[in-house]
Amino acid sequence: MNGPAEQALRTAVRELADEARTVPGLAERARARGRRLRRRRQLAATGGALAALVALAVPFVWLRPSDPGPGPAAWGPPSAPAESTGSVVPAPTGDWTASPLTLPGDWLLVGTTSTGESTGDPVERGYALDRTGGRYIGSDRYDEVWAAPRGGVAAVVDHDRRTELGLLDLASGEVRWVRTGGRIMTPHWSPDGRRLALTLMDKDSGDLSLGVLGATGGWRTFPVDDQEYLCTDQCFFTWTRDGREVALQQTDPTAPRSESEPHARRGVQFFSPENGRPTRLVPVKGDPAGPWSWSPNGRQVVVKGRQGPQIVEVTTGRVIGPAPDADVAWGADDRLLYRDRRTGEMVLADLDGRELARQALPEALGLDMVLLVAPR
């Protein structure tokens, strides 16, 4: 398993080889540029494409091995300790790629990818589920393979094509490359599967933009004023559960910031994917991983907080309690699907921390891989 420090080191070395940075003459410009470059390094260190496991045609969320946070033993109110009462499902035998892999809570594994940080050769094999063919298509040609939860397409990233994103047709193997004009962080599929939200960084200026790419065509970028909508540390655009807006976590400009701990947040700012305009701010002081971090009724959300994964009330920002992981899929009947970072198994639990089901995964799906899940 590759730790965050090792990934950050590899990213830094890669960036030094990619480009030489200039130092602006004015102090104010230097401070602004320093903040942007720092943000960019941290974005890259989170996987070169970070947040709220994530969707195409149906929303999905990405389950990845980032900050562990509190484990199951620390999850749940003191009066109701976590307990395991559910069934245990063994890993599939034989060729697991020959048919769709169903997960607890009526979820489906739609793909798996590395974060592109591996120094090995060849690149770790990524998989995308072709629902029409009923099987997983594997590829080690790309550094990252972000499978769609429904349909026959996946977004692919090649680190030799830093300012492009590919749309891979699973049936034909053909790729349509789209020039984005900026470095791409993690691509996030919209809940309806029709669009990708891309977090873009300008190579020279470090300026932040929101990119919106249609699955079948259409490409637009919207610059974001990072003075007014300040985001440092780990900054990335994700979708809301209804797919009508994209979200960007916001740094608290009044709070002290340190390299040794996550930066304090003032809330989550939403933007329109139609025109890039800001729409609303909610006092959620943490980072949602994707559209399925939000509860089905939209009233709560699981975030990566400063004290670990938390469940937060959206309208007030009140912390309801700890969560089992920052990357969960919040399903019907308030059931949370997440990956146990100790064993690699998938776990379905209720909001009190009681396990309802536990399922082992194929050995090929190691803890260093990002898992993409979607409703069946």
C-alpha positions in Angstrom: 0.0 0.0 0.0 1.3 3.4 -0.9 1.0 6.0 1.9 0.2 9.6 1.4 3.8 10.7 2.1 5.2 8.4 -0.6 2.6 9.6 -3.1 3.3 13.2 -2.3 7.1 12.6 -2.8 6.5 11.0 -6.2 4.2 13.8 -7.2 6.7 16.4 -6.2 9.5 14.7 -8.2 7.2 14.4 -11.2 6.3 18.1 -11.1 9.9 19.2 -10.8 10.6 17.2 -13.9 7.6 18.6 -15.7 8.2 22.3 -15.2 10.3 25.2 -13.9 8.5 27.8 -11.8 9.2 31.5 -11.9 9.1 33.9 -8.9 7.0 37.0 -9.4 8.6 40.3 -8.4 5.8 41.8 -6.3 5.3 40.5 -2.7 1.5 40.3 -3.1 1.7 38.3 -6.3 4.3 36.1 -4.7 2.0 35.3 -1.8 -0.9 34.6 -4.2 1.2 32.4 -6.5 2.7 30.6 -3.5 -0.8 29.7 -2.3 -1.8 28.4 -5.7 1.3 26.3 -6.2 0.9 24.9 -2.7 -2.7 24.0 -3.4 -1.7 22.4 -6.6 0.9 20.2 -5.0 -1.5 19.1 -2.4 -4.1 18.4 -5.0 -1.7 16.2 -6.9 -0.6 14.5 -3.7 -4.1 13.3 -3.0 -4.0 11.1 -6.1 -3.4 13.5 -9.0 -7.2 13.3 -9.2 -8.8 13.2 -5.8 -13.3 12.9 -3.0 -16.9 12.2 -2.8 -15.5 6.8 -4.8 -17.6 8.6 -7.8 -20.7 8.6 -11.6 -22.1 8.1 -15.1 -25.8 7.6 -15.9 -26.3 6.8 -12.3 -24.5 8.6 -9.5 -21.6 6.8 -7.9 -18.9 7.5 -5.3 -15.3 6.4 -5.1 -14.0 4.4 -2.2 -10.3 5.0 -1.9 -7.5 4.4 0.6 -6.8 7.9 1.9 -6.7 9.2 5.5 -7.9 6.3 7.7 -9.6 8.4 10.3 -11.5 6.7 13.1 -12.0 3.0 12.5 -15.3 1.1 13.2 -14.4 0.6 16.8 -14.5 4.4 17.3 -17.6 4.9 15.3 -21.1 5.4 16.8 -22.3 7.0 20.0 -20.7 5.7 23.2 -24.1 4.3 24.3 -24.3 2.2 21.2 -20.9 0.6 20.4 -20.5 -0.9 16.9 -21.3 -4.6 16.6 -21.3 -7.1 13.8 -24.6 -8.9 13.3 -24.7 -9.2 9.5 -23.7 -11.9 7.1 -20.3 -12.4 5.7 -20.0 -13.0 1.9 -16.8 -14.6 0.6 -14.8 -13.2 -2.3 -15.9 -14.6 -5.7 -13.9 -17.5 -7.0 -12.6 -18.0 -10.5 -12.5 -15.2 -13.0 -14.2 -12.3 -11.1 -14.2 -10.1 -14.3 -16.6 -12.4 -16.2 -19.7 -11.0 -14.5 -20.8 -7.9 -12.5 -19.8 -8.0 -8.8 -22.8 -7.2 -6.5 -22.0 -5.5 -3.2 -24.0 -5.3 0.0 -26.9 -2.8 0.0 -27.8 -3.4 -3.6 -24.7 -1.7 -4.9 -22.5 -2.7 -7.8 -18.8 -2.5 -8.4 -18.5 -0.6 -11.7 -14.7 -0.2 -11.8 -11.4 0.1 -10.1 -8.4 2.4 -10.8 -5.0 3.3 -9.4 -4.5 7.0 -8.6 -1.7 7.1 -11.1 0.9 7.4 -8.4 2.6 4.0 -8.8 6.1 4.1 -10.1 5.9 0.5 -11.3 5.9 -0.6 -14.9 3.5 -1.4 -16.3 0.8 0.7 -14.7 -1.6 -1.1 -12.4 -4.5 -2.5 -14.4 -7.8 -0.6 -14.1 -11.2 -2.1 -14.8 -14.5 -0.7 -16.1 -17.8 -2.6 -16.1 -19.4 -2.9 -19.5 -23.0 -3.5 -18.5 -24.1 -4.4 -22.0 -21.5 -7.2 -22.2 -21.9 -8.0 -18.5 -18.2 -8.1 -17.9 -15.2 -6.0 -16.8 -12.8 -4.6 -19.4 -9.3 -4.4 -18.0 -6.6 -2.0 -19.3 -3.1 -1.1 -18.2 -2.5 1.4 -21.0 -3.7 4.4 -18.9 -2.5 5.8 -15.6 -6.1 6.1 -14.4 -9.4 4.6 -15.5 -12.5 6.2 -14.1 -15.4 3.9 -15.0 -18.9 5.0 -15.7 -21.5 3.5 -13.4 -23.8 2.8 -16.4 -23.2 2.7 -20.1 -20.2 1.8 -22.1 -17.7 4.6 -21.4 -14.9 5.4 -19.0 -12.7 8.5 -18.5 -9.0 7.7 -18.8 -5.9 9.7 -17.8 -2.5 9.4 -19.4 0.2 11.3 -17.5 2.1 11.9 -20.7 -0.9 13.9 -21.9 -1.3 16.1 -18.9 -3.7 18.6 -20.4 -6.0 16.1 -22.0 -8.7 13.7 -20.9 -9.8 10.6 -22.8 -13.2 9.1 -23.2 -12.8 5.3 -23.7 -15.5 3.4 -25.6 -15.5 0.0 -23.8 -17.0 -1.9 -26.8 -14.5 -0.7 -29.5 -11.5 0.3 -27.3 -11.4 3.7 -29.1 -10.5 6.8 -27.2 -11.6 10.4 -27.9 -9.1 12.8 -26.4 -10.3 16.2 -25.3 -7.8 19.0 -24.7 -8.6 20.7 -21.4 -5.9 23.4 -21.5 -5.0 22.7 -17.8 -3.8 20.0 -15.5 -6.6 17.7 -14.6 -7.3 16.5 -11.0 -9.8 13.8 -10.4 -12.6 13.6 -13.0 -16.0 13.3 -11.4 -19.0 11.9 -13.3 -22.4 13.7 -12.8 -25.2 11.7 -11.2 -27.0 11.3 -14.5 -23.8 10.2 -16.2 -24.0 12.9 -18.9 -21.2 15.2 -17.7 -17.8 15.2 -16.0 -16.7 17.9 -13.6 -13.0 18.5 -13.8 -10.8 20.5 -11.4 -8.3 22.3 -13.6 -5.1 24.0 -12.7 -3.3 26.3 -15.1 0.3 25.1 -15.5 1.9 28.6 -15.4 -0.4 30.7 -13.2 -1.9 28.0 -10.9 -5.3 29.5 -11.5 -8.3 27.3 -10.7 -11.1 26.5 -13.2 -14.1 24.3 -13.3 -14.3 22.2 -16.5 -17.5 20.6 -17.6 -17.2 17.9 -20.3 -20.2 16.1 -21.9 -20.0 12.3 -22.2 -20.9 12.6 -25.9 -19.5 16.0 -26.7 -19.4 19.6 -25.5 -16.6 21.2 -23.4 -16.7 24.4 -21.3 -14.4 25.9 -18.7 -15.4 28.5 -16.0 -12.7 30.4 -14.1 -13.2 30.5 -10.3 -12.1 33.6 -8.4 -9.9 32.0 -5.7 -9.6 35.2 -3.8 -13.4 35.3 -3.2 -13.8 31.6 -3.1 -10.7 30.6 -1.3 -9.7 26.9 -1.2 -6.4 25.6 0.1 -5.2 22.2 1.1 -7.3 19.7 -0.9 -9.6 21.4 -3.4 -11.8 19.6 -5.9 -15.2 19.9 -7.6 -17.7 17.2 -6.9 -21.4 16.9 -7.8 -24.5 17.2 -5.5 -26.7 14.3 -5.2 -29.3 15.7 -7.6 -26.6 16.6 -10.1 -27.9 20.2 -10.4 -24.8 21.8 -8.9 -21.1 21.2 -8.3 -19.5 21.7 -4.9 -16.2 23.1 -3.8 -15.0 23.1 -0.2 -14.0 26.5 1.1 -11.1 27.4 3.5 -11.8 29.6 6.5 -9.8 32.8 5.7 -9.7 33.8 9.4 -8.3 30.6 10.8 -4.6 29.8 11.1 -3.3 27.3 8.6 -0.6 24.7 9.1 1.1 22.1 6.9 0.7 19.6 9.7 -3.1 19.4 9.8 -6.1 19.9 7.5 -7.1 23.5 7.0 -10.2 24.8 8.7 -13.2 25.1 6.4 -15.9 27.8 6.4 -18.4 25.8 4.3 -19.1 24.2 1.0 -19.8 26.5 -2.0 -22.0 25.4 -4.8 -21.7 26.5 -8.5 -23.8 26.0 -11.5 -22.4 23.6 -14.1 -24.4 25.5 -16.8 -22.5 28.8 -16.4 -20.0 28.4 -13.6 -21.7 31.0 -11.4 -21.8 30.6 -7.6 -25.2 29.6 -6.3 -25.2 29.1 -2.5 -23.0 28.4 0.5 -23.8 25.9 3.2 -22.0 25.8 6.6 -20.6 22.2 6.1 -17.1 22.4 7.5 -15.6 19.5 5.7 -14.9 17.9 2.3 -17.6 15.7 0.6 -16.2 13.0 -1.5 -18.9 12.9 -4.2 -22.7 12.9 -4.9 -23.3 9.8 -2.8 -21.8 11.3 0.3 -25.1 13.1 0.6 -28.1 11.4 2.2 -31.0 10.5 -0.1 -33.1 13.4 1.4 -30.2 15.8 1.1 -30.3 16.8 4.8 -27.0 15.2 5.9 -23.7 14.6 4.3 -20.5 12.6 5.2 -17.4 14.7 5.0 -13.7 14.5 5.7 -13.4 16.8 8.7 -10.4 18.0 10.7 -11.1 15.3 13.3 -11.8 12.6 10.8 -14.9 11.4 8.9 -18.1 13.0 10.1 -21.8 13.1 9.5 -23.0 16.7 9.2 -26.4 18.4 9.1 -26.4 20.5 5.9 -28.5 23.5 6.8 -26.8 24.2 10.2 -23.3 22.6 9.8 -23.9 20.8 13.1 -21.8 17.6 13.5 -24.1 14.8 14.1 -21.4 12.3 14.9 -18.4 10.4 13.4 -18.7 8.3 10.3 -16.9 5.0 9.4 -15.0 6.6 6.5 -14.9 9.8 4.6 -15.7 7.9 1.4 -19.1 6.2 1.8 -22.0 5.4 -0.4 -25.2 6.5 1.4 -28.0 4.3 0.3 -31.6 3.7 1.0 -32.8 3.2 4.6 -29.8 5.2 5.8 -27.3 2.3 5.1 -23.7 3.3 4.5 -21.4 1.2 2.3 -17.7 1.7 2.9 -14.4 -0.2 2.7 -12.7 -1.5 5.8 -9.2 -0.1 5.5 -7.8 -2.9 7.7 -9.1 -5.9 5.8 -10.1 -4.5 2.4 -13.6 -5.9 2.8 -16.8 -4.0 1.9 -19.0 -3.3 4.8 -22.7 -2.2 5.0 -23.7 -0.5 8.3 -26.5 1.6 9.7 -26.1 5.0 11.3 -25.6 3.5 14.7 -22.5 1.7 13.6 -24.0 -1.8 13.5 -22.7 -4.0 10.7 -25.4 -5.5 8.5 -23.1 -7.2 6.0 -19.5 -7.7 5.1 -18.1 -8.9 1.8 -14.6 -9.9 0.8 -13.2 -8.7 -2.6 -11.0 -10.4 -5.2 -7.3 -10.3 -4.3 -6.6 -8.2 -7.4 -8.5 -5.3 -5.8 -5.9 -4.3 -3.3 -6.1 -1.5 -0.8 -4.0 0.8 -3.0 -6.8 0.8 -5.6 -9.8 3.2 -5.8 -13.1 1.4 -6.1 -16.0 2.8 -8.1 -19.5 1.8 -7.1 -23.0 2.5 -8.2 -26.6 1.4 -7.6 -27.4 -1.9 -9.4 
